[in-house]
Amino acid sequence: MAGGSVLHIGFNNVVLKSRIIAVVNAGANPIRRLVEKAKESGKLIDATSGRKTRSVIFTDADFIVLSSLQPQRLIERLEHEK
């Protein structure tokens, strides 16, 4: 993964920080609809390892990544690792 630092999103999964647009809570209905659309179009990456989805990460490549970590925890990691 040359060319950028990574954000650890749990269970040895990472996302390039430079590609992240937003980190949001997975609980809202509009977010759930976007996740379903991404799943249907093949643009969903499930990195929860079977756990409950707590965060949804939007990337600049129109991919949506699911994480089992709380959004606040991911945001803290983003800010701490800069």
Biotite code that builds the C-alpha atoms (Angstrom):
import biotite.structure as struc

atoms = struc.array([
    struc.Atom([0.000, 0.000, 0.000], chain_id="A", res_id=1, res_name="MET", atom_name="CA", element="C"),
    struc.Atom([2.583, 2.465, -1.072], chain_id="A", res_id=2, res_name="ALA", atom_name="CA", element="C"),
    struc.Atom([1.667, 6.117, -1.206], chain_id="A", res_id=3, res_name="GLY", atom_name="CA", element="C"),
    struc.Atom([-0.381, 6.594, 1.932], chain_id="A", res_id=4, res_name="GLY", atom_name="CA", element="C"),
    struc.Atom([-0.916, 5.794, 5.547], chain_id="A", res_id=5, res_name="SER", atom_name="CA", element="C"),
    struc.Atom([-3.630, 3.394, 6.622], chain_id="A", res_id=6, res_name="VAL", atom_name="CA", element="C"),
    struc.Atom([-6.427, 3.390, 9.171], chain_id="A", res_id=7, res_name="LEU", atom_name="CA", element="C"),
    struc.Atom([-6.837, 0.143, 11.084], chain_id="A", res_id=8, res_name="HIS", atom_name="CA", element="C"),
    struc.Atom([-10.566, -0.617, 11.143], chain_id="A", res_id=9, res_name="ILE", atom_name="CA", element="C"),
    struc.Atom([-10.444, -3.851, 13.139], chain_id="A", res_id=10, res_name="GLY", atom_name="CA", element="C"),
    struc.Atom([-9.579, -7.525, 12.634], chain_id="A", res_id=11, res_name="PHE", atom_name="CA", element="C"),
    struc.Atom([-6.374, -6.738, 10.706], chain_id="A", res_id=12, res_name="ASN", atom_name="CA", element="C"),
    struc.Atom([-8.276, -4.738, 8.089], chain_id="A", res_id=13, res_name="ASN", atom_name="CA", element="C"),
    struc.Atom([-7.147, -1.328, 6.891], chain_id="A", res_id=14, res_name="VAL", atom_name="CA", element="C"),
    struc.Atom([-8.336, 1.505, 4.649], chain_id="A", res_id=15, res_name="VAL", atom_name="CA", element="C"),
    struc.Atom([-6.098, 4.111, 3.061], chain_id="A", res_id=16, res_name="LEU", atom_name="CA", element="C"),
    struc.Atom([-6.626, 7.355, 4.966], chain_id="A", res_id=17, res_name="LYS", atom_name="CA", element="C"),
    struc.Atom([-6.303, 9.424, 1.815], chain_id="A", res_id=18, res_name="SER", atom_name="CA", element="C"),
    struc.Atom([-9.326, 7.632, 0.283], chain_id="A", res_id=19, res_name="ARG", atom_name="CA", element="C"),
    struc.Atom([-11.743, 8.194, 3.198], chain_id="A", res_id=20, res_name="ILE", atom_name="CA", element="C"),
    struc.Atom([-14.506, 10.747, 2.663], chain_id="A", res_id=21, res_name="ILE", atom_name="CA", element="C"),
    struc.Atom([-16.641, 10.069, 5.748], chain_id="A", res_id=22, res_name="ALA", atom_name="CA", element="C"),
    struc.Atom([-16.991, 7.827, 8.795], chain_id="A", res_id=23, res_name="VAL", atom_name="CA", element="C"),
    struc.Atom([-20.582, 7.588, 10.023], chain_id="A", res_id=24, res_name="VAL", atom_name="CA", element="C"),
    struc.Atom([-22.739, 5.655, 12.451], chain_id="A", res_id=25, res_name="ASN", atom_name="CA", element="C"),
    struc.Atom([-24.406, 2.641, 10.854], chain_id="A", res_id=26, res_name="ALA", atom_name="CA", element="C"),
    struc.Atom([-27.708, 3.031, 12.695], chain_id="A", res_id=27, res_name="GLY", atom_name="CA", element="C"),
    struc.Atom([-29.533, 5.605, 10.577], chain_id="A", res_id=28, res_name="ALA", atom_name="CA", element="C"),
    struc.Atom([-32.017, 4.407, 7.966], chain_id="A", res_id=29, res_name="ASN", atom_name="CA", element="C"),
    struc.Atom([-30.581, 6.529, 5.129], chain_id="A", res_id=30, res_name="PRO", atom_name="CA", element="C"),
    struc.Atom([-27.151, 4.990, 5.772], chain_id="A", res_id=31, res_name="ILE", atom_name="CA", element="C"),
    struc.Atom([-28.658, 1.507, 5.777], chain_id="A", res_id=32, res_name="ARG", atom_name="CA", element="C"),
    struc.Atom([-30.251, 2.208, 2.382], chain_id="A", res_id=33, res_name="ARG", atom_name="CA", element="C"),
    struc.Atom([-26.914, 3.365, 0.975], chain_id="A", res_id=34, res_name="LEU", atom_name="CA", element="C"),
    struc.Atom([-25.254, 0.207, 2.313], chain_id="A", res_id=35, res_name="VAL", atom_name="CA", element="C"),
    struc.Atom([-27.927, -1.940, 0.644], chain_id="A", res_id=36, res_name="GLU", atom_name="CA", element="C"),
    struc.Atom([-27.433, -0.144, -2.688], chain_id="A", res_id=37, res_name="LYS", atom_name="CA", element="C"),
    struc.Atom([-23.667, -0.645, -2.426], chain_id="A", res_id=38, res_name="ALA", atom_name="CA", element="C"),
    struc.Atom([-24.198, -4.338, -1.729], chain_id="A", res_id=39, res_name="LYS", atom_name="CA", element="C"),
    struc.Atom([-26.422, -4.707, -4.785], chain_id="A", res_id=40, res_name="GLU", atom_name="CA", element="C"),
    struc.Atom([-23.886, -2.952, -7.013], chain_id="A", res_id=41, res_name="SER", atom_name="CA", element="C"),
    struc.Atom([-20.847, -4.846, -5.694], chain_id="A", res_id=42, res_name="GLY", atom_name="CA", element="C"),
    struc.Atom([-19.337, -1.778, -4.026], chain_id="A", res_id=43, res_name="LYS", atom_name="CA", element="C"),
    struc.Atom([-19.611, -2.998, -0.413], chain_id="A", res_id=44, res_name="LEU", atom_name="CA", element="C"),
    struc.Atom([-16.678, -4.294, 1.617], chain_id="A", res_id=45, res_name="ILE", atom_name="CA", element="C"),
    struc.Atom([-17.668, -6.010, 4.863], chain_id="A", res_id=46, res_name="ASP", atom_name="CA", element="C"),
    struc.Atom([-14.732, -5.885, 7.295], chain_id="A", res_id=47, res_name="ALA", atom_name="CA", element="C"),
    struc.Atom([-16.752, -6.777, 10.393], chain_id="A", res_id=48, res_name="THR", atom_name="CA", element="C"),
    struc.Atom([-15.710, -10.439, 10.614], chain_id="A", res_id=49, res_name="SER", atom_name="CA", element="C"),
    struc.Atom([-19.305, -11.339, 11.438], chain_id="A", res_id=50, res_name="GLY", atom_name="CA", element="C"),
    struc.Atom([-19.669, -8.778, 14.222], chain_id="A", res_id=51, res_name="ARG", atom_name="CA", element="C"),
    struc.Atom([-22.296, -6.053, 14.453], chain_id="A", res_id=52, res_name="LYS", atom_name="CA", element="C"),
    struc.Atom([-21.741, -3.185, 12.027], chain_id="A", res_id=53, res_name="THR", atom_name="CA", element="C"),
    struc.Atom([-21.159, 0.026, 13.970], chain_id="A", res_id=54, res_name="ARG", atom_name="CA", element="C"),
    struc.Atom([-19.389, 2.237, 11.424], chain_id="A", res_id=55, res_name="SER", atom_name="CA", element="C"),
    struc.Atom([-19.766, 2.862, 7.731], chain_id="A", res_id=56, res_name="VAL", atom_name="CA", element="C"),
    struc.Atom([-16.774, 4.301, 5.878], chain_id="A", res_id=57, res_name="ILE", atom_name="CA", element="C"),
    struc.Atom([-17.328, 6.063, 2.559], chain_id="A", res_id=58, res_name="PHE", atom_name="CA", element="C"),
    struc.Atom([-14.410, 6.226, 0.125], chain_id="A", res_id=59, res_name="THR", atom_name="CA", element="C"),
    struc.Atom([-13.682, 8.463, -2.834], chain_id="A", res_id=60, res_name="ASP", atom_name="CA", element="C"),
    struc.Atom([-13.879, 5.427, -5.148], chain_id="A", res_id=61, res_name="ALA", atom_name="CA", element="C"),
    struc.Atom([-17.598, 4.941, -4.304], chain_id="A", res_id=62, res_name="ASP", atom_name="CA", element="C"),
    struc.Atom([-16.875, 1.918, -2.135], chain_id="A", res_id=63, res_name="PHE", atom_name="CA", element="C"),
    struc.Atom([-18.508, 1.552, 1.252], chain_id="A", res_id=64, res_name="ILE", atom_name="CA", element="C"),
    struc.Atom([-16.595, -0.272, 3.991], chain_id="A", res_id=65, res_name="VAL", atom_name="CA", element="C"),
    struc.Atom([-18.287, -1.703, 7.075], chain_id="A", res_id=66, res_name="LEU", atom_name="CA", element="C"),
    struc.Atom([-16.477, -1.830, 10.412], chain_id="A", res_id=67, res_name="SER", atom_name="CA", element="C"),
    struc.Atom([-17.442, -3.229, 13.793], chain_id="A", res_id=68, res_name="SER", atom_name="CA", element="C"),
    struc.Atom([-15.634, -0.407, 15.606], chain_id="A", res_id=69, res_name="LEU", atom_name="CA", element="C"),
    struc.Atom([-17.509, 2.654, 16.839], chain_id="A", res_id=70, res_name="GLN", atom_name="CA", element="C"),
    struc.Atom([-17.221, 5.750, 14.598], chain_id="A", res_id=71, res_name="PRO", atom_name="CA", element="C"),
    struc.Atom([-15.695, 7.764, 17.447], chain_id="A", res_id=72, res_name="GLN", atom_name="CA", element="C"),
    struc.Atom([-12.937, 5.192, 17.849], chain_id="A", res_id=73, res_name="ARG", atom_name="CA", element="C"),
    struc.Atom([-12.106, 5.325, 14.139], chain_id="A", res_id=74, res_name="LEU", atom_name="CA", element="C"),
    struc.Atom([-12.108, 9.127, 14.193], chain_id="A", res_id=75, res_name="ILE", atom_name="CA", element="C"),
    struc.Atom([-9.763, 9.099, 17.197], chain_id="A", res_id=76, res_name="GLU", atom_name="CA", element="C"),
    struc.Atom([-7.432, 6.787, 15.291], chain_id="A", res_id=77, res_name="ARG", atom_name="CA", element="C"),
    struc.Atom([-7.565, 9.076, 12.258], chain_id="A", res_id=78, res_name="LEU", atom_name="CA", element="C"),
    struc.Atom([-6.677, 12.113, 14.365], chain_id="A", res_id=79, res_name="GLU", atom_name="CA", element="C"),
    struc.Atom([-4.087, 10.354, 16.530], chain_id="A", res_id=80, res_name="HIS", atom_name="CA", element="C"),
    struc.Atom([-2.122, 8.804, 13.684], chain_id="A", res_id=81, res_name="GLU", atom_name="CA", element="C"),
    struc.Atom([-1.722, 11.995, 11.631], chain_id="A", res_id=82, res_name="LYS", atom_name="CA", element="C"),
])
